[in-house]
Amino acid sequence: MKEVKAFIHRNRIADVVHALKAAGFRNISVIDVRGMLKALDSQEQQYSIEIGEKVITEVKLELVCAADQVDQAVALIRDNGRTGQPIAGWVYVSEIETAYPIEDGNAS
């Protein structure tokens, strides 16, 4: 299994998630994070006192899939995450060594 993690502009996340779901991907998490992607405009930026830099609210998407689905997932994220900037975000792929279900406790 693989984990695909992407940092995407907020205004592109809906299209990315819809494309992934339409292709059959289901193990998707979406989390708002503060990051340093290049802002699309000045209204998207805010100054972070903690970091001492300008940041934007971007989205971290996490997706778990089979190894043979990674290329399709990455292509969907990259195609639907475009903003018109040369670099609109990043996609990372990691190996998942082991996965354990959280069970209801009634398993025999």
PyMOL commands that place a pseudoatom at each C-alpha (Angstrom):
pseudoatom trace, name=CA, resn=MET, resi=1, chain=A, elem=C, hetatm=0, pos=[0.000, 0.000, 0.000]
pseudoatom trace, name=CA, resn=LYS, resi=2, chain=A, elem=C, hetatm=0, pos=[1.014, 3.574, -0.590]
pseudoatom trace, name=CA, resn=GLU, resi=3, chain=A, elem=C, hetatm=0, pos=[0.168, 6.937, 0.933]
pseudoatom trace, name=CA, resn=VAL, resi=4, chain=A, elem=C, hetatm=0, pos=[-0.165, 9.853, -1.449]
pseudoatom trace, name=CA, resn=LYS, resi=5, chain=A, elem=C, hetatm=0, pos=[0.094, 13.205, 0.306]
pseudoatom trace, name=CA, resn=ALA, resi=6, chain=A, elem=C, hetatm=0, pos=[-0.492, 16.489, -1.513]
pseudoatom trace, name=CA, resn=PHE, resi=7, chain=A, elem=C, hetatm=0, pos=[-0.402, 20.150, -0.543]
pseudoatom trace, name=CA, resn=ILE, resi=8, chain=A, elem=C, hetatm=0, pos=[-2.932, 22.034, -2.664]
pseudoatom trace, name=CA, resn=HIS, resi=9, chain=A, elem=C, hetatm=0, pos=[-4.460, 25.514, -2.854]
pseudoatom trace, name=CA, resn=ARG, resi=10, chain=A, elem=C, hetatm=0, pos=[-7.853, 25.628, -1.125]
pseudoatom trace, name=CA, resn=ASN, resi=11, chain=A, elem=C, hetatm=0, pos=[-9.673, 26.770, -4.253]
pseudoatom trace, name=CA, resn=ARG, resi=12, chain=A, elem=C, hetatm=0, pos=[-8.626, 23.573, -6.099]
pseudoatom trace, name=CA, resn=ILE, resi=13, chain=A, elem=C, hetatm=0, pos=[-9.364, 20.909, -3.460]
pseudoatom trace, name=CA, resn=ALA, resi=14, chain=A, elem=C, hetatm=0, pos=[-13.027, 20.315, -4.388]
pseudoatom trace, name=CA, resn=ASP, resi=15, chain=A, elem=C, hetatm=0, pos=[-12.113, 19.478, -7.996]
pseudoatom trace, name=CA, resn=VAL, resi=16, chain=A, elem=C, hetatm=0, pos=[-9.296, 17.190, -6.839]
pseudoatom trace, name=CA, resn=VAL, resi=17, chain=A, elem=C, hetatm=0, pos=[-11.513, 15.273, -4.391]
pseudoatom trace, name=CA, resn=HIS, resi=18, chain=A, elem=C, hetatm=0, pos=[-14.355, 14.932, -6.918]
pseudoatom trace, name=CA, resn=ALA, resi=19, chain=A, elem=C, hetatm=0, pos=[-11.946, 13.564, -9.553]
pseudoatom trace, name=CA, resn=LEU, resi=20, chain=A, elem=C, hetatm=0, pos=[-10.464, 11.064, -7.112]
pseudoatom trace, name=CA, resn=LYS, resi=21, chain=A, elem=C, hetatm=0, pos=[-13.879, 9.878, -5.918]
pseudoatom trace, name=CA, resn=ALA, resi=22, chain=A, elem=C, hetatm=0, pos=[-15.136, 9.574, -9.526]
pseudoatom trace, name=CA, resn=ALA, resi=23, chain=A, elem=C, hetatm=0, pos=[-12.133, 7.316, -10.232]
pseudoatom trace, name=CA, resn=GLY, resi=24, chain=A, elem=C, hetatm=0, pos=[-13.045, 5.077, -7.284]
pseudoatom trace, name=CA, resn=PHE, resi=25, chain=A, elem=C, hetatm=0, pos=[-10.644, 6.314, -4.602]
pseudoatom trace, name=CA, resn=ARG, resi=26, chain=A, elem=C, hetatm=0, pos=[-12.202, 6.296, -1.124]
pseudoatom trace, name=CA, resn=ASN, resi=27, chain=A, elem=C, hetatm=0, pos=[-9.536, 6.496, 1.606]
pseudoatom trace, name=CA, resn=ILE, resi=28, chain=A, elem=C, hetatm=0, pos=[-9.184, 10.288, 1.399]
pseudoatom trace, name=CA, resn=SER, resi=29, chain=A, elem=C, hetatm=0, pos=[-8.533, 12.780, 4.215]
pseudoatom trace, name=CA, resn=VAL, resi=30, chain=A, elem=C, hetatm=0, pos=[-8.522, 16.549, 3.780]
pseudoatom trace, name=CA, resn=ILE, resi=31, chain=A, elem=C, hetatm=0, pos=[-6.972, 18.868, 6.384]
pseudoatom trace, name=CA, resn=ASP, resi=32, chain=A, elem=C, hetatm=0, pos=[-6.595, 22.667, 6.407]
pseudoatom trace, name=CA, resn=VAL, resi=33, chain=A, elem=C, hetatm=0, pos=[-2.992, 23.639, 7.155]
pseudoatom trace, name=CA, resn=ARG, resi=34, chain=A, elem=C, hetatm=0, pos=[-0.953, 26.829, 7.073]
pseudoatom trace, name=CA, resn=GLY, resi=35, chain=A, elem=C, hetatm=0, pos=[1.822, 26.687, 4.539]
pseudoatom trace, name=CA, resn=MET, resi=36, chain=A, elem=C, hetatm=0, pos=[4.081, 28.657, 2.293]
pseudoatom trace, name=CA, resn=LEU, resi=37, chain=A, elem=C, hetatm=0, pos=[2.819, 27.872, -1.192]
pseudoatom trace, name=CA, resn=LYS, resi=38, chain=A, elem=C, hetatm=0, pos=[2.962, 30.941, -3.390]
pseudoatom trace, name=CA, resn=ALA, resi=39, chain=A, elem=C, hetatm=0, pos=[-0.232, 32.903, -2.848]
pseudoatom trace, name=CA, resn=LEU, resi=40, chain=A, elem=C, hetatm=0, pos=[-2.573, 33.367, -5.797]
pseudoatom trace, name=CA, resn=ASP, resi=41, chain=A, elem=C, hetatm=0, pos=[-3.263, 36.941, -4.643]
pseudoatom trace, name=CA, resn=SER, resi=42, chain=A, elem=C, hetatm=0, pos=[-2.562, 39.180, -1.644]
pseudoatom trace, name=CA, resn=GLN, resi=43, chain=A, elem=C, hetatm=0, pos=[-5.943, 38.382, -0.048]
pseudoatom trace, name=CA, resn=GLU, resi=44, chain=A, elem=C, hetatm=0, pos=[-4.905, 34.738, 0.282]
pseudoatom trace, name=CA, resn=GLN, resi=45, chain=A, elem=C, hetatm=0, pos=[-1.895, 35.629, 2.465]
pseudoatom trace, name=CA, resn=GLN, resi=46, chain=A, elem=C, hetatm=0, pos=[-1.687, 36.395, 6.137]
pseudoatom trace, name=CA, resn=TYR, resi=47, chain=A, elem=C, hetatm=0, pos=[1.275, 37.057, 8.372]
pseudoatom trace, name=CA, resn=SER, resi=48, chain=A, elem=C, hetatm=0, pos=[2.046, 34.346, 10.924]
pseudoatom trace, name=CA, resn=ILE, resi=49, chain=A, elem=C, hetatm=0, pos=[3.497, 35.739, 14.131]
pseudoatom trace, name=CA, resn=GLU, resi=50, chain=A, elem=C, hetatm=0, pos=[4.543, 32.221, 15.191]
pseudoatom trace, name=CA, resn=ILE, resi=51, chain=A, elem=C, hetatm=0, pos=[6.531, 31.580, 12.026]
pseudoatom trace, name=CA, resn=GLY, resi=52, chain=A, elem=C, hetatm=0, pos=[7.525, 35.157, 11.230]
pseudoatom trace, name=CA, resn=GLU, resi=53, chain=A, elem=C, hetatm=0, pos=[6.562, 34.726, 7.573]
pseudoatom trace, name=CA, resn=LYS, resi=54, chain=A, elem=C, hetatm=0, pos=[3.615, 35.193, 5.268]
pseudoatom trace, name=CA, resn=VAL, resi=55, chain=A, elem=C, hetatm=0, pos=[1.527, 32.032, 4.981]
pseudoatom trace, name=CA, resn=ILE, resi=56, chain=A, elem=C, hetatm=0, pos=[-1.631, 30.855, 3.263]
pseudoatom trace, name=CA, resn=THR, resi=57, chain=A, elem=C, hetatm=0, pos=[-4.264, 28.373, 4.319]
pseudoatom trace, name=CA, resn=GLU, resi=58, chain=A, elem=C, hetatm=0, pos=[-3.681, 25.449, 2.026]
pseudoatom trace, name=CA, resn=VAL, resi=59, chain=A, elem=C, hetatm=0, pos=[-5.032, 21.910, 2.108]
pseudoatom trace, name=CA, resn=LYS, resi=60, chain=A, elem=C, hetatm=0, pos=[-3.183, 18.703, 2.874]
pseudoatom trace, name=CA, resn=LEU, resi=61, chain=A, elem=C, hetatm=0, pos=[-4.815, 15.765, 1.109]
pseudoatom trace, name=CA, resn=GLU, resi=62, chain=A, elem=C, hetatm=0, pos=[-3.930, 12.258, 2.244]
pseudoatom trace, name=CA, resn=LEU, resi=63, chain=A, elem=C, hetatm=0, pos=[-4.910, 9.218, 0.215]
pseudoatom trace, name=CA, resn=VAL, resi=64, chain=A, elem=C, hetatm=0, pos=[-4.193, 5.538, 0.846]
pseudoatom trace, name=CA, resn=CYS, resi=65, chain=A, elem=C, hetatm=0, pos=[-4.254, 3.256, -2.176]
pseudoatom trace, name=CA, resn=ALA, resi=66, chain=A, elem=C, hetatm=0, pos=[-2.740, 0.155, -3.751]
pseudoatom trace, name=CA, resn=ALA, resi=67, chain=A, elem=C, hetatm=0, pos=[0.714, 0.558, -5.272]
pseudoatom trace, name=CA, resn=ASP, resi=68, chain=A, elem=C, hetatm=0, pos=[-0.654, 0.024, -8.787]
pseudoatom trace, name=CA, resn=GLN, resi=69, chain=A, elem=C, hetatm=0, pos=[-3.069, 2.975, -8.329]
pseudoatom trace, name=CA, resn=VAL, resi=70, chain=A, elem=C, hetatm=0, pos=[-0.430, 5.578, -7.437]
pseudoatom trace, name=CA, resn=ASP, resi=71, chain=A, elem=C, hetatm=0, pos=[0.237, 6.850, -10.963]
pseudoatom trace, name=CA, resn=GLN, resi=72, chain=A, elem=C, hetatm=0, pos=[-3.489, 7.383, -11.576]
pseudoatom trace, name=CA, resn=ALA, resi=73, chain=A, elem=C, hetatm=0, pos=[-3.980, 9.161, -8.233]
pseudoatom trace, name=CA, resn=VAL, resi=74, chain=A, elem=C, hetatm=0, pos=[-0.970, 11.431, -8.762]
pseudoatom trace, name=CA, resn=ALA, resi=75, chain=A, elem=C, hetatm=0, pos=[-2.098, 12.310, -12.296]
pseudoatom trace, name=CA, resn=LEU, resi=76, chain=A, elem=C, hetatm=0, pos=[-5.613, 13.200, -11.073]
pseudoatom trace, name=CA, resn=ILE, resi=77, chain=A, elem=C, hetatm=0, pos=[-4.222, 15.374, -8.267]
pseudoatom trace, name=CA, resn=ARG, resi=78, chain=A, elem=C, hetatm=0, pos=[-1.778, 17.160, -10.566]
pseudoatom trace, name=CA, resn=ASP, resi=79, chain=A, elem=C, hetatm=0, pos=[-4.323, 17.684, -13.365]
pseudoatom trace, name=CA, resn=ASN, resi=80, chain=A, elem=C, hetatm=0, pos=[-7.068, 18.991, -11.077]
pseudoatom trace, name=CA, resn=GLY, resi=81, chain=A, elem=C, hetatm=0, pos=[-4.827, 20.917, -8.672]
pseudoatom trace, name=CA, resn=ARG, resi=82, chain=A, elem=C, hetatm=0, pos=[-3.446, 23.331, -11.265]
pseudoatom trace, name=CA, resn=THR, resi=83, chain=A, elem=C, hetatm=0, pos=[-3.776, 27.061, -10.582]
pseudoatom trace, name=CA, resn=GLY, resi=84, chain=A, elem=C, hetatm=0, pos=[-1.931, 28.568, -13.543]
pseudoatom trace, name=CA, resn=GLN, resi=85, chain=A, elem=C, hetatm=0, pos=[1.253, 29.067, -11.505]
pseudoatom trace, name=CA, resn=PRO, resi=86, chain=A, elem=C, hetatm=0, pos=[4.443, 27.203, -12.442]
pseudoatom trace, name=CA, resn=ILE, resi=87, chain=A, elem=C, hetatm=0, pos=[4.362, 25.392, -9.051]
pseudoatom trace, name=CA, resn=ALA, resi=88, chain=A, elem=C, hetatm=0, pos=[0.865, 25.132, -7.520]
pseudoatom trace, name=CA, resn=GLY, resi=89, chain=A, elem=C, hetatm=0, pos=[1.644, 22.562, -4.807]
pseudoatom trace, name=CA, resn=TRP, resi=90, chain=A, elem=C, hetatm=0, pos=[3.426, 19.291, -4.151]
pseudoatom trace, name=CA, resn=VAL, resi=91, chain=A, elem=C, hetatm=0, pos=[2.592, 15.582, -4.212]
pseudoatom trace, name=CA, resn=TYR, resi=92, chain=A, elem=C, hetatm=0, pos=[4.534, 13.038, -2.142]
pseudoatom trace, name=CA, resn=VAL, resi=93, chain=A, elem=C, hetatm=0, pos=[4.298, 9.238, -2.217]
pseudoatom trace, name=CA, resn=SER, resi=94, chain=A, elem=C, hetatm=0, pos=[5.320, 7.032, 0.708]
pseudoatom trace, name=CA, resn=GLU, resi=95, chain=A, elem=C, hetatm=0, pos=[5.289, 3.325, 1.405]
pseudoatom trace, name=CA, resn=ILE, resi=96, chain=A, elem=C, hetatm=0, pos=[2.896, 2.072, 4.076]
pseudoatom trace, name=CA, resn=GLU, resi=97, chain=A, elem=C, hetatm=0, pos=[4.643, -0.710, 5.921]
pseudoatom trace, name=CA, resn=THR, resi=98, chain=A, elem=C, hetatm=0, pos=[1.620, -2.012, 7.855]
pseudoatom trace, name=CA, resn=ALA, resi=99, chain=A, elem=C, hetatm=0, pos=[-2.028, -1.055, 8.319]
pseudoatom trace, name=CA, resn=TYR, resi=100, chain=A, elem=C, hetatm=0, pos=[-4.258, -2.105, 11.213]
pseudoatom trace, name=CA, resn=PRO, resi=101, chain=A, elem=C, hetatm=0, pos=[-8.040, -1.776, 11.380]
pseudoatom trace, name=CA, resn=ILE, resi=102, chain=A, elem=C, hetatm=0, pos=[-9.685, -0.158, 14.383]
pseudoatom trace, name=CA, resn=GLU, resi=103, chain=A, elem=C, hetatm=0, pos=[-12.265, -2.739, 15.349]
pseudoatom trace, name=CA, resn=ASP, resi=104, chain=A, elem=C, hetatm=0, pos=[-15.409, -2.492, 17.455]
pseudoatom trace, name=CA, resn=GLY, resi=105, chain=A, elem=C, hetatm=0, pos=[-14.105, -4.921, 20.077]
pseudoatom trace, name=CA, resn=ASN, resi=106, chain=A, elem=C, hetatm=0, pos=[-16.629, -7.636, 19.271]
pseudoatom trace, name=CA, resn=ALA, resi=107, chain=A, elem=C, hetatm=0, pos=[-14.373, -9.531, 16.888]
pseudoatom trace, name=CA, resn=SER, resi=108, chain=A, elem=C, hetatm=0, pos=[-13.918, -13.176, 17.760]
for i in range(1, 108): cmd.bond("trace and resi %d" % i, "trace and resi %d" % (i + 1))
show_as sticks, trace
zoom trace
